Amino acid sequence: MPVGVLALQGSVREHLDLLERSGGKGIPVKTLRELEQVQGLILPGGESTAMGKLLQDGGLMAPLAERIRRGMPVWGTCAGMVLLASGIEGEETVHLGVMDMTVRRNAYGTQRESFSVRDRIPEMGLGEVPLVFIRAPHIVHAARSVRILKTVRGAAVAARQKNMLATSFHPELTAETGFHRYFLDMVEEAGGSRMFTAP
Ligand code: GLN
């Protein structure tokens, strides 16, 4: 079964290309039917308010949240991180609300809206990789069960909670395949445990 990239808005093509270059098979997911065909899902960067509205309007929000709660591996990049969060600073509502963390949108302010650094992420088994931040969120609070994988400039920008991965930055806008390989490993592990627990 392939891995999906939520294709309502945002950097969809870039994720599909990198999935392929990382040895995976990716398909765009716009409908419930397509969601049923994937064993993991990437929520791309873009605009979280727009994506949240399209998820609601298309009837995907509740079924997607349910599949994630049941263990489907999911990875949110940038706006995707905002979609996953159980809290958004200064806002009353959340989107999927499945990952126990509060995020701050556009956390780097208007003057430094976009920047890029190179750094290692030993927690993900990655050597020096490019980290591209575009109007990026960061994590301001996380439950103990959320493992912070990376901090940049003192702020948490990558985290994992069970089957959920969130990054403030955009690996899909670089040539780096390490993050996609990490996610494909998560998908493979989830597949393995499902087989193991089958009756
Ligand atoms: N600022 C956007 C949001 O909150 C995210 C930006 C991005 O994905 N590059 O939705």
Residues whose N, C-alpha, C, O or C-beta is under 5 A from the ligand:
A	BS01	LIG	G45 G46 E47 S48 T49 T77 C78 A79 V82 R105 N106 I134 R135
